Amino acid sequence: MKSAIHILLVASTLLLVQGAQAQSRPAPRRVVAPKARVKSGAAMMKDGVTMKDGKLIATEMGMTNPITADKTLRNGTVVTTAGMVTGRDGVATQLHEGDYVSLTGRVETRTEIAAQDSIQKLQAYDLKHPGKRKEMEKARDKAVKAKEKADKEKEKNKAKMAKN
């Protein structure tokens, strides 16, 4: 009887000791999605002068203020409060809503800015999904050809029905 109790005591001690051992290898790392980055919006504008809501707004070193007097830029370009930009060479340009003048005097229209933004979005998409746009273009071309073929078949069927 003593030996049976002794064996049970030794067995239970071994089981407890085995569970208390440290892990032989570290647990595998879990893949965690990266935190979303805050996108720069209207608060983070490029340094320069922008026409917004019919008013000129100057941004320098992150500080945005409305223009109350004519402003001379680094290269000698003058921006008036009415939105007229006159370069050093005397060429005058009227700013419209969304137009931008850099501090070096380069004028960008809203359409140029939108085109640059579209190109940047396409480049970012291509980096994220390589080859996807080409696949989509091929699929679209294939669908157009299939539609043209179906239209031709309809025309043939109409011509047949007209003859009968």
Buried (B, 14 or more C-beta within 10 A) or exposed (E): EEEEEEEEEEEEEEEEEEEEEEEEEEEEEEEEEEEEEEEEEEEEBEBBBBBBEEEBBBBEEEEBEEBEEEBEBEEEBBBBEEBEBBBEEEEEBEBEEBBBBBBEBEBBBBEEBEEEEEEEEEEEEEEEEEEEEEEEEEEEEEEEEEEEEEEEEEEEEEEEEEEE
